């Protein structure tokens, strides 16, 4: 053996390499797209947690908070019984 591969084998390996490179580029693009959505998802989660804290951490129930909670409860009951 001279340490060389046949032209046919080289062509086959080259095609496999090109296909693998294309697949990796597509995967990298998909992952980059997902990563670009992360800041928005994080911001949405932070907004949600701020609202949760607002309604779970209070010393006393103000009339405004009580009315808002009452409206949410009525809306929830209507959704349950209408569905």
Backbone bond lengths (Angstrom), bond angles and torsions (degrees), N, CA, C in turn:
res aa  C-N    CA-C-N  psi(-1)  N-CA   C-N-CA  omega(-1)  CA-C   N-CA-C  phi
1 X - - - 1.455 - - 1.515 109.49 -
2 X 1.277 114.75 141.44 1.451 119.83 -178.27 1.525 112.64 -97.01
3 X 1.337 118.26 -0.82 1.456 120.95 -179.54 1.516 113.14 85.93
4 X 1.306 116.74 7.96 1.462 120.43 178.84 1.516 109.14 -108.30
5 X 1.316 115.67 152.41 1.469 119.53 174.89 1.523 107.70 -101.85
6 X 1.297 114.82 159.38 1.469 119.31 -178.57 1.525 110.09 -69.29
7 X 1.300 115.22 159.12 1.470 120.20 178.15 1.527 110.56 -60.81
8 X 1.318 115.96 -37.43 1.469 120.95 179.46 1.528 110.24 -63.01
9 X 1.320 116.65 -46.07 1.481 120.97 179.82 1.525 110.53 -65.67
10 X 1.332 116.79 -39.15 1.460 120.34 178.42 1.527 110.37 -61.94
11 X 1.332 116.36 -43.88 1.467 121.19 179.66 1.526 110.46 -61.86
12 X 1.334 115.70 -42.52 1.465 120.61 179.54 1.525 111.07 -63.90
13 X 1.313 117.49 -47.41 1.468 121.74 179.56 1.529 111.34 -64.15
14 X 1.320 115.40 -38.52 1.457 120.25 179.28 1.530 110.93 -64.30
15 X 1.321 116.85 -41.99 1.466 121.28 178.49 1.529 110.56 -63.92
16 X 1.337 116.66 -42.46 1.465 120.97 177.39 1.529 110.57 -61.13
17 X 1.312 115.96 -43.06 1.465 121.38 179.73 1.526 110.53 -61.93
18 X 1.336 116.77 -45.63 1.465 120.95 -179.72 1.526 110.90 -62.99
19 X 1.330 117.17 -41.58 1.462 120.93 179.08 1.533 110.57 -63.81
20 X 1.327 115.91 -42.19 1.463 120.17 179.01 1.533 110.69 -64.35
21 X 1.314 117.93 -41.37 1.464 121.62 178.91 1.531 110.89 -62.73
22 X 1.324 116.76 -42.16 1.472 121.20 178.64 1.527 110.13 -61.92
23 X 1.331 116.54 -45.64 1.462 121.79 179.37 1.534 111.09 -61.27
24 X 1.320 116.74 -43.28 1.457 120.60 179.79 1.532 112.15 -65.23
25 X 1.332 116.61 -38.72 1.468 120.22 177.28 1.518 110.79 -64.26
26 X 1.333 117.66 -40.77 1.461 121.71 178.40 1.528 110.91 -64.75
27 X 1.335 116.38 -43.23 1.468 120.11 177.92 1.528 111.00 -63.39
28 X 1.324 116.47 -41.25 1.463 120.64 179.71 1.525 110.41 -63.35
29 X 1.323 116.93 -40.76 1.468 120.88 178.80 1.530 110.67 -65.08
30 X 1.333 117.15 -41.51 1.465 120.64 178.94 1.529 110.83 -64.53
31 X 1.327 116.81 -42.68 1.463 120.27 178.70 1.526 111.41 -66.18
32 X 1.313 117.04 -38.35 1.466 120.93 177.99 1.522 109.91 -63.61
33 X 1.325 116.78 -39.46 1.464 121.14 178.06 1.530 110.47 -62.75
34 X 1.321 116.67 -43.58 1.465 120.38 177.85 1.527 111.01 -63.37
35 X 1.311 116.56 -42.13 1.460 120.49 179.45 1.519 111.94 -63.20
36 X 1.316 117.26 -35.04 1.459 120.02 -179.12 1.525 111.50 -68.49
37 X 1.332 117.70 -20.77 1.467 121.71 178.62 1.522 112.37 -84.41
38 X 1.313 117.52 -14.73 1.459 121.34 -175.22 1.530 114.58 -60.82
39 X 1.332 119.63 -45.16 1.471 117.67 179.80 1.531 112.64 -58.67
40 X 1.338 116.83 -39.02 1.460 120.29 178.83 1.528 110.76 -65.75
41 X 1.328 116.50 -43.30 1.457 120.47 179.02 1.527 110.52 -63.60
42 X 1.319 116.36 -40.14 1.462 120.74 178.59 1.519 110.52 -64.44
43 X 1.323 117.17 -42.77 1.465 120.91 178.81 1.524 110.61 -62.89
44 X 1.332 117.31 -41.49 1.462 120.70 178.65 1.530 110.72 -63.92
45 X 1.310 117.01 -41.34 1.466 120.73 178.79 1.519 110.59 -64.71
46 X 1.332 116.65 -40.24 1.466 119.97 178.96 1.527 110.97 -65.36
47 X 1.330 117.65 -40.21 1.470 120.88 176.64 1.528 110.41 -62.09
48 X 1.325 115.64 -44.10 1.463 120.23 179.41 1.526 110.83 -60.88
49 X 1.325 116.65 -45.41 1.463 120.25 -179.64 1.527 111.27 -64.75
50 X 1.302 117.18 -33.63 1.469 120.79 177.58 1.537 109.58 -63.48
51 X 1.328 116.36 -43.12 1.468 120.38 178.31 1.526 110.28 -65.51
52 X 1.333 116.51 -42.67 1.472 120.14 179.05 1.526 110.20 -59.93
53 X 1.321 116.30 -46.67 1.472 119.70 179.71 1.525 111.40 -62.19
54 X 1.317 116.03 -37.75 1.466 120.89 -179.39 1.527 110.79 -58.45
55 X 1.317 116.32 -39.67 1.460 119.69 -176.14 1.525 114.16 -96.26
56 X 1.319 117.84 -3.52 1.468 119.01 178.45 1.522 112.61 -113.62
57 X 1.312 118.09 -14.18 1.463 121.14 -178.66 1.526 110.04 -120.28
58 X 1.293 115.59 89.76 1.456 118.93 174.67 1.527 108.59 -145.87
59 X 1.302 115.38 149.91 1.465 121.19 -177.52 1.522 111.50 -80.72
60 X 1.319 116.11 -40.11 1.455 119.64 178.19 1.512 108.40 -142.95
61 X 1.311 115.54 155.92 1.455 121.17 -178.75 1.524 108.61 -89.07
62 X 1.318 115.63 114.29 1.466 119.59 178.43 1.521 108.91 -80.31
63 X 1.325 117.92 159.33 1.474 119.85 177.72 1.531 112.56 -55.87
64 X 1.319 116.62 -38.17 1.464 119.80 179.64 1.522 110.90 -64.66
65 X 1.335 116.70 -43.84 1.468 119.91 178.83 1.526 110.55 -64.97
66 X 1.323 116.49 -40.46 1.466 120.72 179.49 1.513 112.05 -61.80
67 X 1.344 116.48 -43.77 1.466 120.31 179.13 1.526 110.89 -65.45
68 X 1.313 116.59 -42.33 1.469 120.39 179.55 1.528 110.45 -62.40
69 X 1.332 116.93 -43.04 1.464 120.54 179.03 1.520 110.56 -65.52
70 X 1.320 116.82 -39.86 1.458 121.13 179.06 1.533 110.20 -62.06
71 X 1.349 117.23 -42.57 1.474 120.48 178.38 1.532 110.49 -62.56
72 X 1.332 116.33 -43.04 1.467 119.24 179.26 1.525 110.82 -63.21
73 X 1.337 116.68 -40.24 1.467 120.18 179.79 1.524 110.78 -64.13
74 X 1.341 117.02 -42.98 1.463 120.28 179.08 1.525 110.85 -63.17
75 X 1.330 116.16 -43.66 1.461 120.70 179.40 1.527 110.25 -61.92
76 X 1.324 116.56 -40.86 1.461 121.45 179.80 1.529 110.50 -64.19
77 X 1.344 115.91 -45.49 1.473 119.16 179.78 1.510 111.13 -63.11
78 X 1.330 117.48 -39.53 1.463 120.74 178.67 1.529 110.21 -63.43
79 X 1.317 117.13 -41.95 1.456 120.13 179.52 1.524 111.05 -63.70
80 X 1.329 116.08 -37.63 1.467 119.92 -178.84 1.514 110.56 -68.18
81 X 1.333 116.87 -46.14 1.452 119.94 -174.84 1.521 113.36 -80.04
82 X 1.302 118.37 -24.20 1.462 121.56 178.49 1.515 110.24 -77.87
83 X 1.320 116.84 -35.82 1.471 120.61 -176.44 1.467 113.33 -67.02
